[in-house]
Amino acid sequence: MDECVDLPFVQRELRKTLYIKFKIRDNDVFERALGYIREYY
């Protein structure tokens, strides 16, 4: 992950996006999405 973006910001925006766009509050989905972001970005 690029060092110029801090992790709490990414986590907050990911949770917001998952809920607003997809109405998902499942922590497992959040963890998998965050893992994907960490690996590829």
PyMOL Python script that loads the backbone (N, CA, C, O; Angstrom):
from pymol import cmd

cmd.read_pdbstr("""\
ATOM      1  N   MET A   1       0.849  -1.172   0.000  1.00  0.00           N
ATOM      2  CA  MET A   1       0.000   0.000   0.000  1.00  0.00           C
ATOM      3  C   MET A   1       0.895   1.235   0.000  1.00  0.00           C
ATOM      4  O   MET A   1       1.945   1.261   0.642  1.00  0.00           O
ATOM      5  N   ASP A   2       0.470   2.223  -0.710  1.00  0.00           N
ATOM      6  CA  ASP A   2       1.242   3.465  -0.794  1.00  0.00           C
ATOM      7  C   ASP A   2       1.351   4.092   0.591  1.00  0.00           C
ATOM      8  O   ASP A   2       0.367   4.160   1.329  1.00  0.00           O
ATOM      9  N   GLU A   3       2.526   4.540   0.933  1.00  0.00           N
ATOM     10  CA  GLU A   3       2.769   5.068   2.265  1.00  0.00           C
ATOM     11  C   GLU A   3       2.141   6.440   2.496  1.00  0.00           C
ATOM     12  O   GLU A   3       2.028   6.867   3.645  1.00  0.00           O
ATOM     13  N   CYS A   4       1.734   7.135   1.453  1.00  0.00           N
ATOM     14  CA  CYS A   4       1.190   8.481   1.640  1.00  0.00           C
ATOM     15  C   CYS A   4      -0.265   8.460   2.109  1.00  0.00           C
ATOM     16  O   CYS A   4      -0.788   9.503   2.502  1.00  0.00           O
ATOM     17  N   VAL A   5      -0.928   7.313   2.081  1.00  0.00           N
ATOM     18  CA  VAL A   5      -2.305   7.199   2.554  1.00  0.00           C
ATOM     19  C   VAL A   5      -2.290   6.359   3.823  1.00  0.00           C
ATOM     20  O   VAL A   5      -1.801   5.230   3.811  1.00  0.00           O
ATOM     21  N   ASP A   6      -2.823   6.899   4.921  1.00  0.00           N
ATOM     22  CA  ASP A   6      -2.780   6.160   6.179  1.00  0.00           C
ATOM     23  C   ASP A   6      -3.893   5.113   6.248  1.00  0.00           C
ATOM     24  O   ASP A   6      -4.962   5.280   5.662  1.00  0.00           O
ATOM     25  N   LEU A   7      -3.617   4.046   6.969  1.00  0.00           N
ATOM     26  CA  LEU A   7      -4.512   2.902   7.054  1.00  0.00           C
ATOM     27  C   LEU A   7      -5.873   3.230   7.667  1.00  0.00           C
ATOM     28  O   LEU A   7      -6.882   2.765   7.136  1.00  0.00           O
ATOM     29  N   PRO A   8      -5.964   4.003   8.753  1.00  0.00           N
ATOM     30  CA  PRO A   8      -7.302   4.308   9.297  1.00  0.00           C
ATOM     31  C   PRO A   8      -8.212   5.009   8.293  1.00  0.00           C
ATOM     32  O   PRO A   8      -9.419   4.768   8.276  1.00  0.00           O
ATOM     33  N   PHE A   9      -7.644   5.873   7.458  1.00  0.00           N
ATOM     34  CA  PHE A   9      -8.442   6.544   6.424  1.00  0.00           C
ATOM     35  C   PHE A   9      -8.984   5.520   5.427  1.00  0.00           C
ATOM     36  O   PHE A   9     -10.157   5.567   5.054  1.00  0.00           O
ATOM     37  N   VAL A  10      -8.125   4.598   5.000  1.00  0.00           N
ATOM     38  CA  VAL A  10      -8.539   3.571   4.040  1.00  0.00           C
ATOM     39  C   VAL A  10      -9.626   2.689   4.653  1.00  0.00           C
ATOM     40  O   VAL A  10     -10.613   2.371   3.988  1.00  0.00           O
ATOM     41  N   GLN A  11      -9.452   2.294   5.907  1.00  0.00           N
ATOM     42  CA  GLN A  11     -10.449   1.457   6.576  1.00  0.00           C
ATOM     43  C   GLN A  11     -11.794   2.180   6.678  1.00  0.00           C
ATOM     44  O   GLN A  11     -12.842   1.593   6.407  1.00  0.00           O
ATOM     45  N   ARG A  12     -11.760   3.426   7.060  1.00  0.00           N
ATOM     46  CA  ARG A  12     -12.995   4.206   7.208  1.00  0.00           C
ATOM     47  C   ARG A  12     -13.720   4.343   5.874  1.00  0.00           C
ATOM     48  O   ARG A  12     -14.933   4.150   5.795  1.00  0.00           O
ATOM     49  N   GLU A  13     -12.973   4.675   4.836  1.00  0.00           N
ATOM     50  CA  GLU A  13     -13.590   4.850   3.512  1.00  0.00           C
ATOM     51  C   GLU A  13     -14.106   3.522   2.956  1.00  0.00           C
ATOM     52  O   GLU A  13     -15.143   3.486   2.293  1.00  0.00           O
ATOM     53  N   LEU A  14     -13.390   2.439   3.224  1.00  0.00           N
ATOM     54  CA  LEU A  14     -13.836   1.121   2.758  1.00  0.00           C
ATOM     55  C   LEU A  14     -15.131   0.724   3.443  1.00  0.00           C
ATOM     56  O   LEU A  14     -16.064   0.262   2.786  1.00  0.00           O
ATOM     57  N   ARG A  15     -15.199   0.899   4.757  1.00  0.00           N
ATOM     58  CA  ARG A  15     -16.445   0.577   5.479  1.00  0.00           C
ATOM     59  C   ARG A  15     -17.607   1.424   4.967  1.00  0.00           C
ATOM     60  O   ARG A  15     -18.716   0.921   4.783  1.00  0.00           O
ATOM     61  N   LYS A  16     -17.349   2.711   4.738  1.00  0.00           N
ATOM     62  CA  LYS A  16     -18.396   3.606   4.237  1.00  0.00           C
ATOM     63  C   LYS A  16     -18.866   3.162   2.850  1.00  0.00           C
ATOM     64  O   LYS A  16     -20.067   3.120   2.581  1.00  0.00           O
ATOM     65  N   THR A  17     -17.922   2.835   1.980  1.00  0.00           N
ATOM     66  CA  THR A  17     -18.266   2.410   0.624  1.00  0.00           C
ATOM     67  C   THR A  17     -19.043   1.106   0.629  1.00  0.00           C
ATOM     68  O   THR A  17     -20.042   0.977  -0.079  1.00  0.00           O
ATOM     69  N   LEU A  18     -18.595   0.133   1.424  1.00  0.00           N
ATOM     70  CA  LEU A  18     -19.299  -1.146   1.484  1.00  0.00           C
ATOM     71  C   LEU A  18     -20.726  -0.960   1.968  1.00  0.00           C
ATOM     72  O   LEU A  18     -21.634  -1.626   1.471  1.00  0.00           O
ATOM     73  N   TYR A  19     -20.941  -0.072   2.923  1.00  0.00           N
ATOM     74  CA  TYR A  19     -22.301   0.111   3.429  1.00  0.00           C
ATOM     75  C   TYR A  19     -23.160   0.947   2.489  1.00  0.00           C
ATOM     76  O   TYR A  19     -24.287   0.561   2.177  1.00  0.00           O
ATOM     77  N   ILE A  20     -22.653   2.071   2.040  1.00  0.00           N
ATOM     78  CA  ILE A  20     -23.465   2.972   1.205  1.00  0.00           C
ATOM     79  C   ILE A  20     -23.785   2.343  -0.140  1.00  0.00           C
ATOM     80  O   ILE A  20     -24.932   2.380  -0.584  1.00  0.00           O
ATOM     81  N   LYS A  21     -22.788   1.768  -0.790  1.00  0.00           N
ATOM     82  CA  LYS A  21     -23.001   1.244  -2.139  1.00  0.00           C
ATOM     83  C   LYS A  21     -23.622  -0.143  -2.153  1.00  0.00           C
ATOM     84  O   LYS A  21     -24.468  -0.443  -2.995  1.00  0.00           O
ATOM     85  N   PHE A  22     -23.200  -0.989  -1.218  1.00  0.00           N
ATOM     86  CA  PHE A  22     -23.627  -2.397  -1.259  1.00  0.00           C
ATOM     87  C   PHE A  22     -24.477  -2.824  -0.072  1.00  0.00           C
ATOM     88  O   PHE A  22     -24.959  -3.957  -0.050  1.00  0.00           O
ATOM     89  N   LYS A  23     -24.680  -1.946   0.926  1.00  0.00           N
ATOM     90  CA  LYS A  23     -25.455  -2.254   2.134  1.00  0.00           C
ATOM     91  C   LYS A  23     -24.896  -3.481   2.858  1.00  0.00           C
ATOM     92  O   LYS A  23     -25.647  -4.332   3.334  1.00  0.00           O
ATOM     93  N   ILE A  24     -23.563  -3.558   2.932  1.00  0.00           N
ATOM     94  CA  ILE A  24     -22.883  -4.681   3.571  1.00  0.00           C
ATOM     95  C   ILE A  24     -22.207  -4.202   4.850  1.00  0.00           C
ATOM     96  O   ILE A  24     -21.456  -3.227   4.838  1.00  0.00           O
ATOM     97  N   ARG A  25     -22.479  -4.893   5.950  1.00  0.00           N
ATOM     98  CA  ARG A  25     -21.808  -4.592   7.224  1.00  0.00           C
ATOM     99  C   ARG A  25     -21.052  -5.809   7.746  1.00  0.00           C
ATOM    100  O   ARG A  25     -20.609  -5.810   8.895  1.00  0.00           O
ATOM    101  N   ASP A  26     -20.901  -6.822   6.938  1.00  0.00           N
ATOM    102  CA  ASP A  26     -20.231  -8.060   7.337  1.00  0.00           C
ATOM    103  C   ASP A  26     -18.731  -7.817   7.491  1.00  0.00           C
ATOM    104  O   ASP A  26     -18.081  -7.338   6.562  1.00  0.00           O
ATOM    105  N   ASN A  27     -18.182  -8.144   8.660  1.00  0.00           N
ATOM    106  CA  ASN A  27     -16.773  -7.910   8.927  1.00  0.00           C
ATOM    107  C   ASN A  27     -15.884  -8.797   8.067  1.00  0.00           C
ATOM    108  O   ASN A  27     -14.780  -8.388   7.708  1.00  0.00           O
ATOM    109  N   ASP A  28     -16.337 -10.005   7.726  1.00  0.00           N
ATOM    110  CA  ASP A  28     -15.550 -10.907   6.890  1.00  0.00           C
ATOM    111  C   ASP A  28     -15.324 -10.302   5.504  1.00  0.00           C
ATOM    112  O   ASP A  28     -14.221 -10.375   4.963  1.00  0.00           O
ATOM    113  N   VAL A  29     -16.356  -9.715   4.940  1.00  0.00           N
ATOM    114  CA  VAL A  29     -16.234  -9.065   3.632  1.00  0.00           C
ATOM    115  C   VAL A  29     -15.270  -7.888   3.732  1.00  0.00           C
ATOM    116  O   VAL A  29     -14.445  -7.681   2.842  1.00  0.00           O
ATOM    117  N   PHE A  30     -15.373  -7.114   4.817  1.00  0.00           N
ATOM    118  CA  PHE A  30     -14.482  -5.986   5.031  1.00  0.00           C
ATOM    119  C   PHE A  30     -13.027  -6.443   5.101  1.00  0.00           C
ATOM    120  O   PHE A  30     -12.161  -5.846   4.462  1.00  0.00           O
ATOM    121  N   GLU A  31     -12.753  -7.488   5.865  1.00  0.00           N
ATOM    122  CA  GLU A  31     -11.385  -7.998   6.018  1.00  0.00           C
ATOM    123  C   GLU A  31     -10.828  -8.505   4.691  1.00  0.00           C
ATOM    124  O   GLU A  31      -9.663  -8.259   4.378  1.00  0.00           O
ATOM    125  N   ARG A  32     -11.641  -9.205   3.913  1.00  0.00           N
ATOM    126  CA  ARG A  32     -11.167  -9.688   2.605  1.00  0.00           C
ATOM    127  C   ARG A  32     -10.889  -8.533   1.660  1.00  0.00           C
ATOM    128  O   ARG A  32      -9.895  -8.555   0.935  1.00  0.00           O
ATOM    129  N   ALA A  33     -11.750  -7.525   1.656  1.00  0.00           N
ATOM    130  CA  ALA A  33     -11.542  -6.359   0.794  1.00  0.00           C
ATOM    131  C   ALA A  33     -10.294  -5.590   1.219  1.00  0.00           C
ATOM    132  O   ALA A  33      -9.522  -5.145   0.370  1.00  0.00           O
ATOM    133  N   LEU A  34     -10.091  -5.431   2.520  1.00  0.00           N
ATOM    134  CA  LEU A  34      -8.911  -4.737   3.021  1.00  0.00           C
ATOM    135  C   LEU A  34      -7.648  -5.518   2.683  1.00  0.00           C
ATOM    136  O   LEU A  34      -6.628  -4.920   2.340  1.00  0.00           O
ATOM    137  N   GLY A  35      -7.699  -6.832   2.773  1.00  0.00           N
ATOM    138  CA  GLY A  35      -6.557  -7.662   2.385  1.00  0.00           C
ATOM    139  C   GLY A  35      -6.214  -7.504   0.916  1.00  0.00           C
ATOM    140  O   GLY A  35      -5.041  -7.453   0.546  1.00  0.00           O
ATOM    141  N   TYR A  36      -7.231  -7.429   0.086  1.00  0.00           N
ATOM    142  CA  TYR A  36      -7.023  -7.216  -1.348  1.00  0.00           C
ATOM    143  C   TYR A  36      -6.347  -5.864  -1.602  1.00  0.00           C
ATOM    144  O   TYR A  36      -5.412  -5.764  -2.396  1.00  0.00           O
ATOM    145  N   ILE A  37      -6.836  -4.829  -0.916  1.00  0.00           N
ATOM    146  CA  ILE A  37      -6.260  -3.494  -1.083  1.00  0.00           C
ATOM    147  C   ILE A  37      -4.815  -3.476  -0.630  1.00  0.00           C
ATOM    148  O   ILE A  37      -3.960  -2.894  -1.297  1.00  0.00           O
ATOM    149  N   ARG A  38      -4.535  -4.107   0.497  1.00  0.00           N
ATOM    150  CA  ARG A  38      -3.149  -4.157   1.000  1.00  0.00           C
ATOM    151  C   ARG A  38      -2.220  -4.877   0.019  1.00  0.00           C
ATOM    152  O   ARG A  38      -1.074  -4.469  -0.171  1.00  0.00           O
ATOM    153  N   GLU A  39      -2.716  -5.940  -0.596  1.00  0.00           N
ATOM    154  CA  GLU A  39      -1.882  -6.737  -1.499  1.00  0.00           C
ATOM    155  C   GLU A  39      -1.619  -6.042  -2.829  1.00  0.00           C
ATOM    156  O   GLU A  39      -0.499  -6.083  -3.339  1.00  0.00           O
ATOM    157  N   TYR A  40      -2.628  -5.414  -3.387  1.00  0.00           N
ATOM    158  CA  TYR A  40      -2.507  -4.892  -4.745  1.00  0.00           C
ATOM    159  C   TYR A  40      -2.336  -3.382  -4.839  1.00  0.00           C
ATOM    160  O   TYR A  40      -2.031  -2.873  -5.917  1.00  0.00           O
ATOM    161  N   TYR A  41      -2.522  -2.654  -3.753  1.00  0.00           N
ATOM    162  CA  TYR A  41      -2.385  -1.203  -3.826  1.00  0.00           C
ATOM    163  C   TYR A  41      -1.469  -0.772  -2.763  1.00  0.00           C
ATOM    164  O   TYR A  41      -1.199   0.421  -2.627  1.00  0.00           O
TER     165      TYR A  41
END
""", "prot")
cmd.dss("prot")
cmd.show_as("cartoon", "prot")
cmd.util.cbc("prot")
cmd.orient("prot")
